[in-house]
Amino acid sequence: MKILSFGATNSRNSINKQLAHYTASLVGNADIDLIDLNDFEMPIYSIDRENSTGIPEPAHRFIEKIAQADAVIVSFAEYNGTYTSAYKNIYDWASRVEGKVFQGKPVIFLSTSPGAAGARSVLDFAVESAAYIGADLKASLSVGKFYDVFDTDTGKVKDPALRANLKQVVATLNVR
């Protein structure tokens, strides 16, 4: 199984990227493609820009990454209660290539933050939007107090209850 995994932020040291990668690693015998949104940076989307210069190549590459995956694991960072501008911009451009960006792929949506709420607001928004964006949502999980439950040195969850929850989340994929 090929898993596309990313943190929906352009932060190079993203805790959401760490969570997405760890979660993907729980899928047995998976080929994991961990991408960095910085590799898909584009000008701010506008219809005027699209009409004058077309759709940038990174939007096509992003859609192709999703097309090549059997499943997608995304962990959403929360900026001011919603998506990061980096993710939203990539999504806006990608949706001009493929309206249903997630192309019916099985997805797991996660979120985390250092605070107790675990970026729950953005995760709730993503879950509510799943059907509209072509995501076959299998599971979602918000992880609060990231630094209390995750060992950033080893890249692994140190909380046994969270580890069990993430294994249950991953089991929902059932992709061959």
N, C-alpha and C positions, 0 to 999 in steps of 0.2 A: 504494500500500500504506500502511495506517495502522499505525504502530508505537507501542505503549505502552512507555514506558521509565521506569525509576525505580531509585533506590538504596534498598535495603531497610534504611533507617535514618531517624531523624528529625533527624540532624545537618544543619543548614542549609548547612554548607560541606563536605558529604560528598564524599570522593574517589570513593566508589562511585557517587554520582549523576553525577559528572563522567565516569567511565568508561562508565556506561550511556548517557549522552547522546552522548558521542563515538562509541561503537559504533553507536548508532542512526543517527548522521549518515553512516555509511558505506553505508547502504542507499540505493541510487539512487532518486531520485524518490519518497521516502517523506514522508508526512505524520507528523511526530513529535509525540507527546503526552507530554511530560516532566512527570511528576507528582511532587509533594512529599508524603511521607507525613504531614507536619504538617497537611495539609489533610484528613486522614482520622482525626484523633485522636478516641478514644472512651474511655469508662471501661474499666477492666480487666474482661475478659470473665469472667463466671460464669453458670452456669445459673440461679442464683437471680435475678440481675439481669435476664437475658433473660426469665424467667418473669414478673417483676414490671413491667418497663418495655418489653419488646419489643426488637427489633433496631434499633440506632441508624441513622439515615439515612446517615451516612458509609459504613457497611458496604454498603448498597445502591448508593451511588455508586461505590465501589471495584469492585464486581462489574460494574456497568454499563460502567465504563472498560475492563475486560478484554473484555467482550462486544462493544464497539465496535471493538476492535483486530483487525487481521489477524495480528499477531504481537506478542510481548512480550519485552522485554529487561530483565532484572533483574540488578543487581550487589549482591551480599550483603556487608554489613559484618559483621564477626565480633566479638561481645562474649562473652568468656569461652568461646570455642570453639563458639558456636552463634549462632542468629539474634538480632538485636536485639529487645529487648522491644517496641519500637514496631511492628516488622514482625509479630512473632508475635501481638500483640494484634489488629492489623488483620486478619491472616489468620484468627484464631480467630473473630472476629465475622463476617467475610465467608463463612466456611465454613458458617455457620448460614443464610445466604441461598442459597448454591450450594455443595453438598458438594465438588464438583470445582472449586475456585476458579479454576483457569486454563482451564477450560471446553474442553479439548482443543486449545487454541491452540498453534501452534508457538512455542517459547520458546528463548531463549539465556540461560543462567545464567553470570554472571561473579562474580568477587570480586577485591578488591584490598586491600592494606594497605601501610603504610610498610615493613614487615619483609619478609624474604626469602620467607616462607611464603605471602604473598599471600592470607591468610584461607582457606587451603585446607580447613580443618576444616569450616567452615560450607558451603562449596561442595560438598564431598563429601556432606554430609548432604542438601543440597538436591537434588543429582543422584540420590541413592538414593531420595528421596521423590517424585520427579517423577511417576511413574505413579500414585501414590496421590492426588496433588493435582490431577490432570487436566491436567498439563503434557505437551505433545508435545515433549519435549526434543530439540532439533536439535544443540546443541553446548554445551560449557562450557569456560571458561578462567579460570585463576587467574593474577593479575598481581602478582608480588612487587615490592618496592621502588618503589612508585608514584612517588615524587618523583624517582627517577632516570630513569624512562622516560616521564614525562608532564610537559608544560609547562603548569602551572596558569594562567599568564598568557594563553596563546593558546588553551587548552582542547584541545590536540592532543597526540597521542603523538609523542614525539621519537625513539623507538627504532624503526629501520626493521624489525627482525625482529618486534617486537610488532605494528607496524602491519600487516605481512603476515599475521600470525596472526589478527588481528582481522578482516581482510578475508575470510580463509578461513572464519572462524566465521560471519560475516554471510552468506556465500554459501550456507550450509546452509539458510537460510530458504526459498528458492524458493517464496515465496507470491506469488500473482497478485492 
